[in-house]
């Protein structure tokens, strides 16, 4: 999957990579799903900091959008070195469209920079959108930065509306990433957040994305935070 950065000018060595985590905080995410997500992202931070240290020509900035009855930024345009994850709790409905609206507002030349790398957008949800998702997604993809972005949805749990999340995914990317247990969710979040951002940093936004991890087909039950706990 090629993602070039042509058309953004020449001669600047330091470029910005913006990472957007869009987190479903609706009621159905309560329990092991949200606890796993919180811990997984927290564990990604040191490795993402290491990426910037190894690639000094790239500055990584992170954004966190929480969506439930409404969407809001929990963190906005924070340097990864200064970032502290804030645990998210779950309550309410699934306003995915509102989250995409907030995301699109950040995709301006003033905020992205003329030499910014294609942004990395990671959408994590266990349900379908309860609002104007399709309209908001079309507007996002029609935007120059939205179209160039690396858009990765992670479907959480067996009851997730996969058809909705699949629309968010970059075209021709293959099967939707699905996590039906805590171990798989942790793997996918780490791959999308760490492995992909590392590839984008090293390649300056071009090249092929690395293959996602192979998921374990775990069928154990339980409600603990054990890696095999199912959703």
C-alpha positions in Angstrom: 0.0 0.0 0.0 1.9 3.1 -1.2 1.4 6.3 0.7 3.6 9.0 -0.9 4.2 12.5 0.4 4.7 14.2 -3.0 3.4 17.7 -3.3 4.4 18.9 0.1 7.5 20.8 -0.9 11.3 20.3 -0.6 14.1 21.3 1.7 12.7 20.8 5.2 14.3 18.0 7.3 12.0 17.9 10.3 8.5 16.7 9.6 5.5 16.2 11.8 3.7 12.8 12.1 0.3 13.3 13.8 -1.3 10.2 15.5 -5.0 10.3 16.2 -6.6 7.7 18.6 -10.4 7.7 18.3 -11.7 5.7 21.2 -15.3 4.4 21.6 -16.3 5.2 25.2 -19.9 4.0 25.0 -21.5 1.8 27.6 -20.7 -1.5 25.8 -17.0 -0.8 26.2 -17.2 -1.2 29.9 -15.1 -3.7 31.8 -12.2 -5.7 30.2 -12.5 -4.0 26.8 -11.8 -0.5 28.1 -9.3 -1.7 30.7 -7.3 -3.5 28.0 -7.4 -0.5 25.7 -6.2 1.9 28.4 -3.3 -0.4 29.4 -2.4 -1.1 25.8 -2.1 2.5 24.8 -0.2 3.4 28.0 2.3 0.6 27.2 2.8 2.0 23.6 4.0 5.4 24.8 7.7 4.5 25.7 8.2 2.7 22.4 6.7 5.7 20.4 9.0 8.0 22.3 11.9 5.7 21.3 10.8 6.0 17.6 11.2 9.8 17.7 14.6 9.5 19.4 15.8 7.2 16.6 14.3 9.4 13.9 15.2 13.0 14.9 13.9 14.3 11.5 10.4 13.4 12.5 8.3 15.0 15.3 5.4 12.9 16.6 2.4 14.6 18.0 -0.6 12.6 19.5 -4.3 13.4 19.8 -7.0 11.5 21.6 -10.7 11.8 20.8 -13.2 10.1 23.1 -16.7 9.6 21.8 -19.9 8.5 23.6 -23.0 10.7 23.7 -20.8 13.4 22.2 -17.2 13.6 21.1 -14.4 15.6 22.7 -10.6 15.8 22.7 -8.9 14.5 25.8 -5.5 15.4 24.4 -4.7 17.6 21.5 -1.5 17.9 19.5 0.8 16.9 22.3 4.4 16.0 21.6 4.9 12.3 22.3 7.7 13.1 24.8 5.2 15.1 26.9 2.3 12.8 26.6 0.6 11.2 29.6 -2.3 8.8 28.9 -5.5 9.5 30.7 -7.6 6.5 31.4 -11.0 6.5 29.7 -14.2 5.3 31.3 -17.2 4.0 29.4 -20.8 5.4 29.5 -23.3 6.5 26.9 -24.0 5.9 23.2 -21.7 5.6 20.2 -21.3 9.0 18.4 -18.6 8.0 15.9 -19.7 10.6 13.3 -19.2 13.3 15.9 -15.6 12.0 16.5 -14.9 12.2 12.7 -16.2 15.7 12.6 -13.7 16.8 15.3 -10.9 15.0 13.6 -11.6 16.7 10.3 -11.4 20.1 11.9 -7.7 19.4 12.6 -6.9 18.7 8.9 -6.0 22.2 7.9 -2.7 23.4 6.4 -2.2 25.7 9.5 -2.6 22.7 11.9 -1.0 20.0 9.8 1.8 22.0 8.3 2.8 22.1 4.6 5.4 19.4 5.1 3.5 17.2 7.5 3.5 13.4 7.0 0.2 11.6 6.2 -1.6 11.4 9.6 -2.2 8.1 11.3 -5.8 7.6 12.4 -6.7 4.7 14.6 -10.4 4.1 15.2 -11.2 1.6 18.0 -14.9 0.6 18.6 -17.0 -2.3 19.6 -20.3 -1.1 18.0 -21.8 0.7 15.1 -22.2 4.5 14.8 -25.4 5.8 16.3 -25.2 9.1 14.5 -24.3 10.7 11.1 -21.3 8.4 10.6 -21.5 7.8 6.8 -21.8 11.6 6.1 -19.0 12.5 8.4 -16.8 9.8 6.9 -17.4 10.9 3.4 -16.4 14.5 4.3 -13.3 13.2 6.0 -12.1 11.1 3.1 -13.0 13.9 0.6 -10.5 16.1 2.5 -6.9 16.1 1.1 -5.4 15.1 4.4 -8.2 12.6 5.2 -7.7 10.9 1.9 -3.9 10.7 2.3 -4.2 9.5 5.9 -3.4 6.0 7.1 -6.8 5.0 8.5 -6.9 1.9 10.6 -10.1 0.7 12.3 -9.9 -2.0 15.0 -13.2 -3.9 15.6 -13.6 -5.0 19.2 -15.7 -7.9 20.1 -17.9 -10.3 18.1 -21.0 -8.0 18.1 -19.2 -5.1 16.5 -20.8 -3.7 13.3 -17.9 -4.6 11.0 -19.4 -3.1 7.9 -19.3 0.4 9.5 -15.7 0.1 10.6 -14.6 -1.4 7.3 -15.7 1.9 5.5 -13.1 3.8 7.6 -10.3 1.6 6.4 -8.0 2.6 3.5 -9.1 0.9 0.2 -7.8 -2.5 -0.7 -6.3 -3.1 2.7 -7.7 -6.6 3.1 -9.6 -8.0 6.0 -10.8 -5.8 8.9 -8.7 -6.0 12.0 -10.7 -7.7 14.7 -10.1 -8.4 18.4 -12.3 -10.8 20.3 -10.1 -11.1 23.4 -7.7 -8.9 25.4 -4.5 -10.4 23.9 -5.5 -9.7 20.4 -6.7 -6.2 21.2 -3.3 -5.4 22.8 -1.5 -6.8 19.8 -3.5 -4.7 17.3 -3.2 -1.5 19.3 0.5 -1.9 19.5 0.9 -2.8 15.8 -1.2 0.2 14.7 0.3 2.7 17.2 4.0 1.6 17.3 4.8 -0.5 14.3 2.9 1.6 11.8 4.2 4.9 13.2 7.7 3.6 13.1 7.3 2.6 9.5 5.9 6.0 8.6 8.7 7.8 10.4 11.5 5.7 8.8 10.0 5.9 5.3 8.9 9.6 5.6 5.3 8.6 4.9 6.0 6.4 1.8 6.4 2.7 1.2 4.4 -0.3 2.3 2.8 -0.8 5.7 4.0 -3.8 7.7 1.6 -6.8 7.9 -0.6 -6.9 11.0 0.0 -9.5 13.7 -1.5 -12.9 13.5 -4.4 -13.2 15.8 -4.8 -16.1 18.3 -8.1 -17.8 18.1 -8.7 -17.9 21.9 -12.1 -19.0 23.1 -11.7 -18.9 26.8 -14.3 -17.1 28.9 -13.8 -14.9 31.9 -14.0 -11.3 33.1 -10.5 -10.7 34.4 -7.8 -8.8 32.7 -6.1 -12.0 31.7 -4.7 -11.9 28.2 -7.2 -14.6 27.1 -10.3 -12.8 28.5 -12.9 -12.7 25.7 -15.2 -9.8 24.8 
